[in-house]
């Protein structure tokens, strides 16, 4: 069995890391505190909705 | 109707609603006594902020303001007497919005209180609001002591005639009323968001009206007193901004198929909304308690659930939705400058468009989030977040702080259900 190629992963540790953080903002803030170049995307998972509301939204959104 | 044609109808209706909201031109055109100009405001009747409420369910600050207004009118001479009249229904109270009126916090307006008259020459709507008393122990936060009534009487005797004559002078010279939309647009570029921060707006307002104030022919001592009162009350233009927002949202209201919210308001017990395509039907839920900065000596348990019509500013696309324009506001309502920016960004996810005329320098002059769409609120799970004043939960005390509040989801869900029922979806 051949060894997996990890060179691409290892490159991450040698180059400047640029991060796009999606969702939980805590990670973005921590990275910024450490001087990491990071951007944050405000996102949260779709809420679980009652079936009648799901049906209405399917028709009008 | 097929699913695609109903979608088209909604898009058309919403485009029209937000277009009218943004193109509306609120002008301050006059002052008068509430009972003379507000349709349906009768003798022995008061108006209050938020959705309808009974005396039994009314919160402390609303009760306090109603008691104060009864004393102000001379219908009772003690708080106990006033309370009896209100509890027995001998003095009645109705919500402001159906009368095209808005009032901050308890929003209590009585027939002999002076009001601002705002008019929109473009779409012909009119709206009214009372004069702002300042911060702390004031009627709108539920205080009704001697100093509160004395201030209200002074506002009637001195401030009202000065402002009435001022706007008359202004109109004589300019040929029309004062365009308040222009003031808001400028103030958003000067660090105000025009709900809880009106520092720049106040300076702009005084710059516009001072020459006319001092040209009214009214005794200079009175004019100077009125000028100083406005200059020392950094929240003075709030009621004018709210009347402007009411005029704007009236232009967007009652458009068939529109899912745009045209009223968001609270009475200290419940919060409620109206949706353009659903007319004046209220969708309500318990009002949440704001989180924020309390004045020294007060604790979290003192705070009343959120109260006031002032969220008409966010409904019209400014106020808390424009917080990215006003980082300094966090010193008053709490949070961080980053949070102010985040809140504006989050509100883009639940609004229909970006305002054409209200823009935010820090966001590359992007338009403010405008026109809350009930479909987007329900689909994303994000409800409007606004900034607000905090009242003490007991009547007679007044303001205890300022903060941030996020509305509950239930009214938006129920409005969506009603929308589907009404339009056969």
Boltz contact constraints between the chains, C-beta under 6 A:
constraints:
  - contact:
      token1: [A, 42]
      token2: [B, 345]
      max_distance: 6.0
  - contact:
      token1: [A, 42]
      token2: [B, 346]
      max_distance: 6.0
  - contact:
      token1: [A, 47]
      token2: [B, 381]
      max_distance: 6.0
  - contact:
      token1: [A, 53]
      token2: [B, 378]
      max_distance: 6.0
  - contact:
      token1: [A, 56]
      token2: [B, 416]
      max_distance: 6.0
  - contact:
      token1: [A, 56]
      token2: [B, 420]
      max_distance: 6.0
  - contact:
      token1: [A, 56]
      token2: [B, 425]
      max_distance: 6.0
  - contact:
      token1: [A, 57]
      token2: [B, 379]
      max_distance: 6.0
  - contact:
      token1: [A, 59]
      token2: [B, 3]
      max_distance: 6.0
  - contact:
      token1: [A, 59]
      token2: [B, 425]
      max_distance: 6.0
  - contact:
      token1: [A, 60]
      token2: [B, 7]
      max_distance: 6.0
  - contact:
      token1: [A, 60]
      token2: [B, 10]
      max_distance: 6.0
  - contact:
      token1: [A, 61]
      token2: [B, 375]
      max_distance: 6.0
  - contact:
      token1: [A, 61]
      token2: [B, 379]
      max_distance: 6.0
